[in-house]
Amino acid sequence: MFEFIKVLLDDIKNYKTLSERRIGLLGRVEITNKTSKEQLKGYIDTLKKLRNYLGADYLEKIKERVDKQKNEIVIAIENSK
């Protein structure tokens, strides 16, 4: 689970591929020393569901796909009178 959390943090900081909804699921619970075991278990369950939905290596797949794409620049000129 720790490796998946590191992947999530890398994605959030550098790639921003997660939707606001997915990030919202993760950000709803503040984990502190006073967090109950039930809340912590619920958060871990949320992480497991997200890992099952995305796949443990989802970011690597995205990186591979992006590396294969060519960068293009499109310049548009508007005619105005």
C-alpha positions as CSV (number, residue, x, y, z in Angstrom):
1,M,0.0,0.0,0.0
2,F,2.9,2.4,0.8
3,E,4.2,2.1,-2.8
4,F,0.8,3.0,-4.2
5,I,0.6,6.1,-1.9
6,K,4.0,7.2,-3.2
7,V,2.6,6.8,-6.8
8,L,-0.4,8.9,-5.9
9,L,1.8,11.6,-4.4
10,D,4.0,11.7,-7.4
11,D,0.9,11.9,-9.7
12,I,-0.6,14.7,-7.6
13,K,2.6,16.7,-7.5
14,N,4.0,16.2,-11.0
15,Y,1.5,14.8,-13.5
16,K,-2.0,15.8,-12.2
17,T,-3.9,13.0,-14.0
18,L,-6.3,12.3,-11.1
19,S,-9.8,13.9,-11.3
20,E,-11.0,16.3,-8.7
21,R,-13.4,13.6,-7.6
22,R,-10.7,11.1,-7.0
23,I,-8.6,13.6,-5.1
24,G,-11.7,14.6,-3.1
25,L,-12.1,11.0,-2.0
26,L,-8.6,11.0,-0.6
27,G,-8.7,14.5,0.9
28,R,-11.9,14.1,2.9
29,V,-10.2,12.6,5.9
30,E,-7.6,14.3,8.0
31,I,-5.3,11.7,9.6
32,T,-3.8,12.7,12.9
33,N,-2.7,11.0,16.1
34,K,-6.3,11.2,17.2
35,T,-7.8,9.5,14.2
36,S,-9.8,6.5,15.3
37,K,-9.1,3.0,14.0
38,E,-12.4,2.9,12.2
39,Q,-11.7,6.1,10.3
40,L,-8.2,4.8,9.4
41,K,-9.6,1.5,8.3
42,G,-12.2,3.4,6.1
43,Y,-9.4,5.4,4.6
44,I,-7.3,2.3,3.8
45,D,-10.4,0.7,2.3
46,T,-10.8,3.8,0.0
47,L,-7.1,3.6,-1.0
48,K,-7.6,-0.1,-1.8
49,K,-10.7,0.6,-3.9
50,L,-8.8,3.3,-5.8
51,R,-5.8,1.0,-6.4
52,N,-8.1,-1.7,-7.7
53,Y,-9.9,0.7,-9.9
54,L,-6.8,2.5,-11.3
55,G,-4.3,-0.4,-11.1
56,A,-1.2,-0.3,-9.0
57,D,0.9,0.8,-11.9
58,Y,-1.5,3.2,-13.6
59,L,1.0,6.1,-13.6
60,E,3.6,4.1,-15.3
61,K,1.2,3.2,-18.1
62,I,0.3,6.9,-18.5
63,K,4.0,7.8,-18.6
64,E,4.7,5.2,-21.3
65,R,1.8,6.5,-23.4
66,V,3.0,10.2,-23.1
67,D,6.6,9.3,-24.0
68,K,5.4,7.8,-27.3
69,Q,3.4,11.0,-28.3
70,K,5.0,13.7,-30.3
71,N,4.7,17.3,-29.2
72,E,3.0,19.6,-31.6
73,I,2.5,23.3,-31.7
74,V,-0.6,24.7,-33.3
75,I,-0.6,28.4,-34.2
76,A,-4.0,30.0,-35.0
77,I,-4.5,33.4,-36.6
78,E,-7.8,35.1,-36.4
79,N,-8.9,37.4,-39.1
80,S,-10.6,40.5,-37.6
81,K,-11.9,43.5,-39.4
